[in-house]
Amino acid sequence: MQAKPIILLDLDNTLFDSFSYRKRVFTKIGNVSLCQKIYDEMIKEFGYFFPETFAKIISKRFRKQTEEKIMNIIFDPKHFRGNLHKEVLNSLKKLTMIGEVGILSQGDKKFQNAKITHFKHLLNRDHIHIVADKKSDMMDVFKNLRQHKVYFVDDMLPMLAAAKKINPSIVVIWMKRGRYAQNQKEISGFAPDAEVENLSEVVKIVKEN
């Protein structure tokens, strides 16, 4: 019997509307410009968002909110439920009927896990990978999947190119939404196998292959 395909999905921008989430959370904290400034500095220095560090910095500079209150706002479940892209849940259900669906995401483990809590039942737990450095850590992920057909969906071309280099048989799909997708340059010698603008299009590609 042929093994089911593995569909690994990036989280931010692919499934989760990070821009909308930040807008809602920063507005709730009460100082949008300061929050955005600290967020941008953190991304530039570390590559992703650290909630605890962010809450400490904001609470010191914006005395109206305590560190505890800021953390409660960041991890409020309604902010996570309300900021999935609209087609995601239905598309995930369809993908689970075709293959084994997982996550390959870079970021703070607690924060990234909070984003998937309300749809974790649709994921194969053996294929949930939240890592500190996706480009280097994906080697270990993909080397264990050589007996499967693998689809990898991400909004960042360097990640897709790195996956293709590890295993050319991986079907790499570029999710062209979010600020990273809109501001990327082509990579010489590399082109994704497909380009999509939502997860519904991924369902069609997996079905047809």
C-alpha positions as CSV (number, residue, x, y, z in Angstrom):
1,M,0.0,0.0,0.0
2,Q,1.4,3.4,-1.0
3,A,2.2,5.7,1.9
4,K,0.1,8.8,2.3
5,P,1.7,12.1,1.2
6,I,2.9,14.4,3.8
7,I,1.8,18.1,3.6
8,L,4.0,20.4,5.7
9,L,2.7,23.9,6.1
10,D,4.4,27.0,7.3
11,L,2.3,28.8,9.9
12,D,2.7,32.6,9.6
13,N,1.0,34.1,6.5
14,T,0.4,30.6,5.1
15,L,-2.3,29.7,7.7
16,F,-2.2,32.6,10.2
17,D,-2.8,36.3,9.4
18,S,0.1,37.7,11.4
19,F,-0.5,41.3,10.3
20,S,-4.1,41.2,11.5
21,Y,-3.1,39.5,14.7
22,R,-0.5,42.2,15.5
23,K,-2.8,45.0,14.7
24,R,-5.4,43.6,17.1
25,V,-3.0,42.9,19.9
26,F,-1.0,46.1,19.6
27,T,-4.3,48.1,19.6
28,K,-5.4,46.2,22.7
29,I,-2.2,47.0,24.5
30,G,-2.7,50.6,23.8
31,N,0.4,52.0,22.1
32,V,0.5,50.7,18.5
33,S,3.6,52.7,17.4
34,L,5.7,51.6,20.3
35,C,4.6,48.0,19.9
36,Q,5.4,48.0,16.2
37,K,8.8,49.6,16.8
38,I,9.8,47.0,19.4
39,Y,8.4,44.2,17.2
40,D,10.4,45.3,14.2
41,E,13.6,45.6,16.2
42,M,13.1,42.1,17.5
43,I,12.5,40.6,14.1
44,K,15.6,42.4,12.7
45,E,17.8,41.2,15.6
46,F,16.5,37.7,16.3
47,G,14.4,36.7,13.2
48,Y,11.2,36.1,15.1
49,F,9.0,37.3,18.0
50,F,9.7,36.5,21.7
51,P,6.6,37.3,23.7
52,E,8.2,37.4,27.1
53,T,11.0,39.8,26.1
54,F,8.5,41.9,24.2
55,A,6.2,42.2,27.3
56,K,9.1,43.2,29.5
57,I,10.2,45.9,27.2
58,I,6.7,47.3,26.6
59,S,5.8,47.3,30.3
60,K,8.9,49.3,31.1
61,R,8.3,51.9,28.4
62,F,4.5,52.0,28.6
63,R,3.5,52.1,32.3
64,K,-0.2,51.7,31.6
65,Q,0.2,47.9,31.1
66,T,1.9,45.4,33.3
67,E,4.0,42.6,31.9
68,E,1.4,40.1,33.1
69,K,-1.4,42.0,31.3
70,I,0.5,42.2,28.1
71,M,1.2,38.5,28.2
72,N,-2.5,37.8,28.7
73,I,-3.3,40.0,25.7
74,I,-0.7,38.2,23.5
75,F,-2.0,34.8,24.5
76,D,-5.7,35.5,24.5
77,P,-7.2,32.6,22.6
78,K,-9.7,34.7,20.7
79,H,-6.8,36.6,19.0
80,F,-5.5,33.3,17.6
81,R,-8.9,31.9,16.6
82,G,-9.9,35.1,14.9
83,N,-6.8,35.5,12.8
84,L,-6.6,32.4,10.7
85,H,-7.1,33.1,7.1
86,K,-10.7,32.4,6.2
87,E,-10.3,29.3,4.0
88,V,-7.8,27.6,6.3
89,L,-10.0,25.3,8.5
90,N,-12.1,24.0,5.6
91,S,-8.9,23.4,3.5
92,L,-7.2,21.6,6.4
93,K,-10.1,19.3,6.7
94,K,-9.9,18.5,3.0
95,L,-6.1,17.9,3.2
96,T,-6.5,15.5,6.0
97,M,-8.6,13.3,3.8
98,I,-5.7,13.1,1.2
99,G,-2.6,12.9,3.4
100,E,-0.9,13.6,6.7
101,V,-0.9,17.3,7.5
102,G,1.8,18.9,9.6
103,I,3.5,22.2,10.5
104,L,7.1,23.3,9.8
105,S,7.4,26.7,11.5
106,Q,10.2,28.9,12.9
107,G,9.6,30.8,16.2
108,D,9.0,30.8,19.9
109,K,7.6,27.3,20.7
110,K,5.0,28.5,23.2
111,F,3.7,31.3,20.9
112,Q,3.6,29.1,17.8
113,N,1.9,26.3,19.6
114,A,-0.8,28.7,20.9
115,K,-1.6,29.6,17.2
116,I,-2.3,25.9,16.4
117,T,-4.2,24.9,19.5
118,H,-7.7,25.2,18.1
119,F,-7.0,23.2,15.0
120,K,-4.3,20.8,16.3
121,H,-6.8,18.0,16.1
122,L,-6.5,18.3,12.3
123,L,-2.7,17.8,12.3
124,N,-0.6,14.7,12.5
125,R,1.3,15.2,15.7
126,D,4.4,13.3,14.4
127,H,4.7,16.1,11.8
128,I,4.5,19.2,13.9
129,H,7.9,20.9,13.8
130,I,8.4,24.2,15.5
131,V,12.1,25.0,15.3
132,A,14.5,27.8,16.2
133,D,16.1,27.9,12.7
134,K,14.0,26.5,9.9
135,K,16.6,26.6,7.2
136,S,19.1,24.5,9.2
137,D,16.7,22.4,11.2
138,M,14.7,21.3,8.1
139,M,17.4,18.8,7.2
140,D,16.5,16.6,10.1
141,V,12.8,16.9,9.3
142,F,13.0,16.0,5.6
143,K,15.6,13.2,5.8
144,N,13.0,11.2,7.8
145,L,10.4,11.5,5.1
146,R,12.2,10.1,2.1
147,Q,9.7,7.2,1.8
148,H,6.8,9.7,1.3
149,K,5.7,12.1,-1.3
150,V,6.2,15.5,0.5
151,Y,4.5,18.9,-0.2
152,F,6.0,21.9,1.5
153,V,4.1,25.2,1.6
154,D,5.9,28.4,2.7
155,D,5.7,32.2,2.0
156,M,9.5,32.5,1.9
157,L,11.4,31.5,-1.2
158,P,14.8,30.8,0.6
159,M,13.0,28.2,2.7
160,L,11.5,26.5,-0.3
161,A,14.9,26.6,-2.1
162,A,16.6,25.1,0.9
163,A,14.0,22.2,1.0
164,K,14.5,21.5,-2.7
165,K,18.2,21.4,-2.2
166,I,17.8,18.8,0.5
167,N,15.5,16.6,-1.6
168,P,14.6,17.6,-5.2
169,S,11.5,15.4,-5.1
170,I,9.8,17.6,-2.5
171,V,7.0,19.6,-4.1
172,V,7.6,23.1,-3.0
173,I,4.7,25.6,-3.1
174,W,5.1,29.3,-2.7
175,M,2.3,31.0,-0.7
176,K,2.2,34.5,-2.1
177,R,0.6,36.4,0.7
178,G,2.0,38.4,3.6
179,R,4.8,41.0,3.7
180,Y,7.6,38.5,3.1
181,A,6.1,37.1,0.0
182,Q,5.5,40.5,-1.5
183,N,9.1,41.7,-0.9
184,Q,11.2,38.8,-2.1
185,K,13.6,38.7,-5.0
186,E,13.9,35.7,-7.3
187,I,16.6,33.2,-6.5
188,S,18.9,32.4,-9.4
189,G,18.5,28.8,-10.5
190,F,15.4,28.1,-8.4
191,A,11.7,28.3,-9.1
192,P,8.9,26.8,-6.9
193,D,6.9,24.0,-8.3
194,A,3.7,26.0,-7.8
195,E,2.6,29.4,-6.7
196,V,-0.7,29.9,-4.7
197,E,-2.5,32.7,-3.0
198,N,-4.5,30.6,-0.5
199,L,-4.7,27.1,1.0
200,S,-7.7,26.1,-1.2
201,E,-5.3,26.1,-4.2
202,V,-3.0,23.8,-2.3
203,V,-5.8,21.3,-1.9
204,K,-6.3,21.3,-5.7
205,I,-2.5,20.7,-6.3
206,V,-2.3,17.8,-3.9
207,K,-5.4,16.2,-5.3
208,E,-4.1,16.4,-8.8
209,N,-0.7,15.0,-8.0
